Amino acid sequence: MAISVFDLFKIGIGPSSSHTVGPMRAAVLFAGALVERRLLERVRRIEVRLYGSLSATGVGHGTDRAVIMGLMGEWPERIDPSLIEPRIASLRASGELLLAGRQPVSFDWERDMRLLDENLPYHPNAMTLVAHGETNELHTDTYYSVGGGFVVDAEQAASGQLDQDSTVLPYDFSSAAELLTLCRRHGLRVSELMLANELAWRDEAQIREGLLRLWQVMQECVANGLQAEGILPGGLNVRRRAARLHRSLQELGRPNVIGSTMSAMEWVNLYALAVNEENAAGGRMVTAPTNGAAGIIPAVLHYYMRFNPEASEDDVVRFFLGAAAVGILCKKNASISGAEVGCQGEVGSACAMAAAGLAEVLGATPEQLENAAEIGLEHNLGLTCDPVGGLVQVPCIERNAIAAVKAINAAQMALRGDGEHFISLDRVIRTMRDTGADMHDKYKETSRGGLAVSAIEC
C-alpha cells in the first residue's frame, strides 16, 4: 500500500475527517458514478443511510450536511464552508437537491436521511447511498470512511484492496525497522528518503509547492482562530478561547521562550486551540492526519517557525516529510480512525507525527526520530474517543493542546539520547492496534461512554 504525504495531509473542512471530509468525498464519488453510468437524468430521488459511528455522532460531526454537499458535487478541499448552511436551509425548504450540481431530484430530509442503529461488517464508519428512479433503484453503493478522509467502497472492502495505487516506491517500508534499515543502508535522513518516494508521484517543485500550500492553509486556520470569538455551534455553548488568550499573551510582550517554559507552552496551547476551535466551527482545515487531531502538528510547526530565527521554508518541507513517515506506519499497521481504535489513533498518531517532524528539523538521526515518535505515541495509548454530544469540542479541543506540548517534550527527550530505547515504535503501534481491538465500542466515537455520558449524568 503506497501512501503519499498528500494522502495524510489534505485540505478540507471541519469538524471531522472521518465524519465530514470522508462522507463528502464518498458522496461526490457516488454522484460522479451516476454521471459516468449515464444514469443522472433518470434519478428522481436520493436516499442516504448512515450506519455505526456515522449514525451515532453524525449530526454533531456534520455528516448529514457533508453528504448532501458531496451529492451536489462539492469536494471538501474546494467548498466554501460559509455556503454550506444556506444551501442546506434552501434544500430543507424546497425538498429539492441539485444532484452532481445539475440534476434536480427529490430529497425529503425526514424520509431520505436515515440514521440507522446498526453496524456494517467492515468498518464502523459506513454509509449507503441509493439513487431511485421512477419505479426502481438505479444505483446503490456502500462506502466506508476509514479515517483521515480516506474512503473505500464496498467492492474494495470486500476484496481487501484498500489502496489501488500501484506506484512502485524506491524505498518502500511497512515498519519502522525497515525505515531505519533503509536510512542506514543508503545514508539518508528520514525526510530525504520520504522525498525520494514522493518523487514517484510528482516532481520536487510540485512536492514543495504542495507542502507549502498545506502550511499556508494551516497558517490561515490559526489566524482565523485567533480572530473569531463567540460560542461554538452544536448546543454545548462552548466558548471560543483562542482570541482572548492571544490578546493576553500579546500584552505580555514577546516571550523569552528559551528562558520561560511556561510562556512557550502557552503559545503552543494557543495555536492548537485556534485550529481546533476553527475545526469545531466547520472552518477550512488540513487533516493532520485527521480533523479531530488537526491542531497538534500546526501548533508544533508554528512554535518552531515563530520562535526559531533560523527557521525557513525548507524546514516546513522537512517537517511534513518526517511527520508523514510516522503517519504512514500508523495508517498501515494500526489505524488513524477514532471510530476504529479510539482517540489514541487520532491524537496519539498526530502527537507521534509532530514529535517526528520536530525532531527531523532539529537535526535528529533516524533513530532519534523513531524514538521521538515512540515516546509521543506510547503516552497516548488507551486514549478513548468519547466526544460530549457527538461534537468535536469537549474534550477534543483541549486534548490537541495537551498533545502538542507532549510532542515537543517527546522530541526534546529523544534528542537528548542516542536513539537507543527499550520499546520500539513498531511495538507501540501494534499495541495501539491491539488496544483498539480490545476497547469497548462505547469508547470509540459513539458518545455512549466515558466523558460523553459523565457530562450528561452530571
C-alpha positions in Angstrom: 0.0 0.0 0.0 1.7 3.2 -1.2 0.8 6.2 0.8 1.9 9.8 0.0 2.4 12.7 2.3 -0.5 14.3 0.5 -2.8 11.4 1.5 -2.1 12.1 5.1 -2.3 15.9 4.8 -5.4 17.0 2.9 -7.2 20.4 2.8 -10.8 20.0 3.9 -13.3 21.4 6.3 -14.3 20.7 9.9 -15.3 19.2 12.1 -14.2 15.7 11.3 -12.1 14.0 8.6 -13.8 10.6 9.1 -17.3 12.0 9.6 -17.3 15.1 7.4 -14.5 15.0 4.9 -14.7 11.3 4.1 -18.5 11.2 3.7 -18.4 14.3 1.4 -15.8 12.6 -0.7 -17.9 9.4 -0.9 -21.0 11.3 -1.9 -19.3 13.2 -4.7 -17.8 9.9 -5.9 -21.3 8.5 -5.9 -22.6 11.4 -7.9 -19.8 11.0 -10.3 -20.6 7.4 -10.8 -24.1 8.3 -11.8 -22.7 10.6 -14.4 -20.3 8.0 -15.7 -23.0 5.4 -15.9 -25.3 7.8 -17.7 -27.9 7.4 -15.0 -28.0 11.0 -13.7 -31.0 12.2 -15.8 -33.1 9.2 -14.7 -32.6 9.8 -10.9 -35.8 11.0 -9.2 -34.8 10.6 -5.5 -31.7 10.1 -3.4 -31.6 8.1 -0.1 -28.8 8.3 2.4 -28.3 5.6 5.0 -25.8 6.2 7.8 -24.6 3.3 10.0 -22.5 2.8 13.1 -20.5 5.8 14.3 -21.7 7.9 11.3 -25.2 7.4 12.6 -24.4 7.8 16.3 -22.5 11.0 16.1 -23.0 12.1 12.5 -25.3 15.0 13.2 -22.8 16.5 15.6 -20.0 15.9 13.2 -21.9 17.4 10.2 -22.0 14.1 8.4 -25.6 14.6 7.1 -24.7 18.1 5.7 -21.4 16.9 4.3 -23.1 14.1 2.3 -25.6 16.5 0.9 -22.8 18.8 -0.3 -21.0 15.9 -1.8 -24.1 14.8 -3.7 -24.3 18.3 -5.0 -20.8 17.9 -6.5 -18.8 19.7 -3.9 -15.3 18.5 -2.9 -14.1 19.2 0.7 -10.9 20.8 -0.5 -12.8 23.3 -2.7 -16.0 24.1 -1.0 -16.6 27.5 0.7 -17.6 26.5 4.3 -19.7 29.6 4.7 -22.1 28.5 1.9 -23.0 25.1 3.5 -25.7 26.2 5.9 -27.6 28.5 3.5 -27.6 25.7 0.9 -28.9 23.2 3.5 -31.6 25.6 4.5 -32.7 26.0 0.9 -32.8 22.2 0.4 -34.9 21.7 3.5 -37.3 24.4 2.4 -37.6 23.2 -1.2 -37.2 19.5 -0.9 -35.1 19.6 -4.0 -31.4 18.5 -4.3 -29.3 19.5 -7.2 -27.5 16.2 -7.8 -24.0 16.5 -9.2 -24.6 20.2 -9.4 -27.0 20.0 -12.3 -29.9 17.4 -11.9 -32.8 18.4 -9.6 -34.1 15.4 -7.6 -36.4 15.0 -4.7 -35.0 14.9 -1.2 -37.2 14.8 1.9 -34.8 15.2 4.9 -37.0 13.2 7.3 -37.6 10.4 4.9 -34.3 10.2 3.0 -31.7 11.0 5.6 -31.7 7.7 7.6 -29.7 7.3 10.8 -29.6 3.5 11.4 -28.7 1.9 14.7 -26.6 -0.9 13.2 -23.1 -1.6 12.0 -21.9 -2.9 8.7 -19.2 -5.6 8.7 -16.0 -3.8 7.5 -15.8 -0.6 9.5 -17.9 1.4 12.0 -18.0 4.5 9.7 -20.3 3.2 7.0 -22.8 4.7 4.6 -25.0 3.5 1.8 -26.3 5.8 -1.0 -29.2 4.9 -3.1 -30.4 6.5 -6.4 -34.0 5.8 -7.1 -35.7 6.1 -10.5 -39.4 6.3 -11.2 -40.1 2.8 -10.0 -36.8 1.1 -9.1 -33.3 1.6 -7.6 -30.9 2.7 -10.3 -27.6 2.5 -8.4 -26.6 1.7 -4.9 -23.1 1.7 -3.3 -21.7 1.5 0.2 -18.7 3.4 1.4 -16.5 3.3 4.5 -14.8 6.3 5.8 -11.7 4.7 7.4 -10.1 7.8 8.9 -8.2 10.9 7.8 -10.6 11.4 4.9 -9.7 8.0 3.3 -12.7 6.4 1.7 -13.2 2.8 0.3 -16.3 1.4 -1.4 -17.9 -2.0 -0.8 -16.0 -3.7 -3.6 -12.7 -2.5 -2.3 -13.6 -3.5 1.3 -14.7 -7.0 0.2 -11.5 -7.6 -1.9 -9.2 -6.3 0.8 -7.6 -4.0 -1.9 -8.0 -0.8 0.1 -5.4 1.1 -2.0 -5.4 0.9 -5.8 -2.2 2.9 -6.1 0.2 0.6 -7.9 3.1 3.1 -7.7 6.4 1.4 -7.0 8.4 3.4 -4.5 12.2 3.3 -4.4 12.3 3.0 -0.6 9.1 1.2 0.3 8.7 0.4 4.0 6.0 -1.0 6.2 7.7 -0.9 9.6 9.9 1.5 11.5 12.6 -1.2 11.5 12.5 -1.3 7.7 12.6 2.5 7.6 15.7 2.7 9.8 17.4 -0.1 7.8 16.8 1.8 4.5 18.1 5.0 6.1 21.3 3.3 7.3 21.9 1.4 4.1 21.6 4.4 1.8 22.9 7.1 4.1 19.6 9.0 4.1 17.7 11.1 6.7 14.0 10.2 7.0 12.9 13.4 5.2 15.3 12.6 2.3 14.0 9.1 2.0 10.4 10.3 2.0 11.3 12.9 -0.6 12.7 10.2 -2.9 9.5 8.2 -2.5 7.3 11.3 -3.2 9.2 11.8 -6.5 7.5 8.7 -7.7 4.3 10.7 -7.9 5.4 14.3 -8.7 8.5 16.3 -9.3 10.3 18.1 -6.5 8.9 21.6 -7.3 5.4 20.2 -7.1 6.1 18.5 -3.8 7.5 21.7 -2.4 4.6 23.8 -3.7 2.1 21.3 -2.3 3.6 21.2 1.1 4.0 24.9 1.4 0.3 25.2 0.3 -0.6 23.0 3.2 1.4 25.2 5.5 -0.3 28.3 4.2 -3.7 26.8 4.9 -2.6 25.9 8.4 -1.4 29.4 9.0 -4.7 30.8 7.7 -6.6 28.5 10.0 -4.6 29.7 13.0 -5.1 33.3 12.0 -8.9 32.8 11.7 -9.0 31.1 15.0 -7.2 33.9 16.7 -9.8 36.4 15.4 -13.1 34.6 15.9 -15.0 34.9 19.1 -18.3 33.7 20.5 -20.0 30.4 21.0 -19.2 27.3 19.0 -22.1 25.7 17.2 -23.8 22.5 18.4 -25.6 23.3 21.5 -23.0 22.8 24.2 -22.4 26.5 24.5 -18.6 26.1 24.4 -17.0 29.5 24.3 -14.0 30.1 22.0 -10.9 31.0 24.0 -8.1 31.5 21.5 -8.8 35.2 20.7 -8.8 36.2 24.3 -5.7 34.1 25.1 -4.0 35.7 22.2 -4.7 39.2 23.4 -3.4 38.2 26.9 -0.1 36.9 25.5 0.4 39.9 23.3 0.1 42.1 26.4 3.0 40.3 27.9 5.2 41.3 25.0 7.4 38.9 23.1 8.0 36.0 25.3 11.5 34.7 26.1 10.9 31.2 25.0 14.3 29.9 26.0 14.0 31.3 29.5 10.3 30.7 30.1 8.9 27.2 29.6 5.5 28.4 30.8 5.4 31.2 28.2 6.4 28.8 25.3 3.8 26.3 26.4 1.0 29.0 26.4 1.8 29.8 22.7 1.7 26.2 21.7 -1.6 25.9 23.5 -2.9 28.9 21.7 -2.1 27.6 18.3 -3.7 24.3 19.0 -6.8 25.9 20.5 -7.1 28.3 17.5 -7.0 25.4 15.0 -9.4 23.1 16.8 -11.9 25.9 17.5 -12.0 26.6 13.8 -12.4 22.9 13.2 -15.3 22.7 15.6 -16.9 25.6 13.7 -16.6 23.8 10.4 -13.9 26.0 9.0 -11.2 25.3 6.4 -8.7 22.8 7.8 -5.8 20.5 6.9 -6.3 16.9 8.1 -3.2 16.1 10.1 -3.8 13.2 9.8 -7.4 13.7 11.0 -9.6 16.7 11.8 -10.1 15.7 15.4 -6.3 15.9 15.9 -5.7 18.7 13.4 -4.3 21.2 15.8 -1.3 19.2 17.0 1.0 19.3 14.0 0.2 23.0 13.2 0.8 24.0 16.8 4.2 22.4 16.9 5.2 23.7 13.5 4.0 27.2 14.4 6.0 27.0 17.6 9.2 26.1 15.7 8.7 28.6 12.9 7.9 31.5 15.1 10.5 31.1 17.8 13.5 29.8 15.8 15.0 32.8 14.0 16.8 30.5 11.6 13.6 28.6 10.5 12.9 28.5 6.8 10.5 27.0 4.3 13.0 24.2 3.8 12.2 23.3 7.4 8.5 23.2 6.7 9.1 20.7 3.9 11.3 18.5 6.1 8.9 18.7 8.9 6.0 17.4 6.8 8.1 14.6 5.3 9.4 13.5 8.6 5.9 13.5 10.2 4.4 11.7 7.3 6.8 8.8 7.6 5.3 8.0 11.1 1.8 8.7 9.9 2.3 6.0 7.2 3.4 3.5 9.8 0.3 4.2 12.0 -2.0 4.0 9.0 -0.5 0.8 7.6 -0.1 -1.1 10.9 -3.0 0.2 13.1 -5.4 3.0 12.4 -5.9 6.7 12.4 -9.6 6.4 13.0 -11.2 7.2 16.3 -14.2 5.0 15.5 -11.9 2.1 15.0 -9.3 2.4 17.8 -10.3 5.3 19.9 -8.6 8.7 20.1 -5.2 7.0 20.5 -5.4 6.5 16.7 -6.1 10.2 16.1 -4.4 12.3 18.8 -1.8 9.6 19.5 -0.8 9.3 15.9 -0.7 13.1 15.4 1.4 13.5 18.5 3.9 10.9 17.3 3.9 12.6 13.8 4.5 16.1 15.3 7.3 14.8 17.5 8.9 13.1 14.5 8.6 16.3 12.4 10.1 18.5 15.0 12.9 16.0 15.7 13.7 16.0 12.0 14.1 19.8 11.6 16.1 19.9 14.8 18.7 17.5 13.2 17.7 14.2 14.7 19.2 11.0 13.4 16.6 8.5 12.0 17.0 6.5 15.3 16.3 9.6 17.3 13.2 10.5 15.2 11.9 7.0 15.7 12.4 7.4 19.4 10.6 10.7 19.5 7.6 9.2 17.7 7.6 6.2 20.0 7.5 8.5 23.1 4.7 10.6 21.6 2.5 7.6 20.8 3.4 5.5 23.8 2.0 8.1 26.2 -1.3 8.3 24.4 -2.0 4.5 24.4 -5.5 3.7 25.5 -6.9 7.2 24.9 -10.7 6.9 24.3 -12.8 8.8 21.8 -15.8 10.0 23.8 -16.9 13.4 22.5 -19.6 15.1 24.5 -22.7 15.5 22.4 -21.0 13.9 19.5 -19.3 17.2 18.8 -15.5 17.6 18.2 -15.3 20.1 21.1 -15.1 18.5 24.6 -12.5 17.1 25.3 -11.1 17.3 21.7 -10.0 20.9 21.6 -8.0 20.9 24.8 -6.7 17.4 24.0 -4.9 18.8 21.0 -3.2 21.4 23.1 -2.0 18.9 25.6 -0.7 16.5 22.9 1.1 19.4 21.1 3.1 20.1 24.2 3.7 16.4 24.7 5.0 16.1 21.2 7.6 18.9 21.8 8.7 17.2 25.0 9.0 13.8 23.2 11.3 15.3 20.6 13.4 17.0 23.2 13.8 13.8 25.2 14.7 11.8 22.1 17.3 14.4 21.1 19.0 14.1 24.5 19.6 10.4 23.7 21.3 8.5 21.0 18.2 6.7 19.6 18.6 3.6 21.7 15.5 2.9 23.8 13.6 0.0 25.3 10.3 -0.2 23.4 10.3 0.2 19.6 7.9 2.3 17.6 6.7 -0.8 15.8 5.7 -2.4 19.1 3.9 0.7 20.3 1.9 0.9 17.0 1.0 -2.8 17.4 -0.1 -2.1 20.9 -2.3 0.7 19.8 -3.9 -1.7 17.3 -4.5 -4.4 19.9 -5.7 -1.9 22.5 -8.2 -0.5 20.0 -9.4 -4.0 19.2 -10.0 -4.7 22.9 -11.6 -1.3 23.6 -15.4 -1.3 24.1 -17.3 0.2 21.2 -18.9 2.8 23.5 -15.4 4.4 23.8 -14.9 4.7 20.1 -16.6 7.8 18.7 -20.2 6.8 19.6 -20.7 9.2 22.6 -22.1 6.3 24.5 -19.5 6.1 27.2 -16.8 8.0 29.1 -16.9 11.7 29.3 -19.8 11.9 26.9 -22.0 10.0 29.4 -20.5 11.6 32.5 -21.4 15.1 31.2 -25.0 14.1 30.8 -25.1 12.4 34.2 -23.7 15.5 35.9 
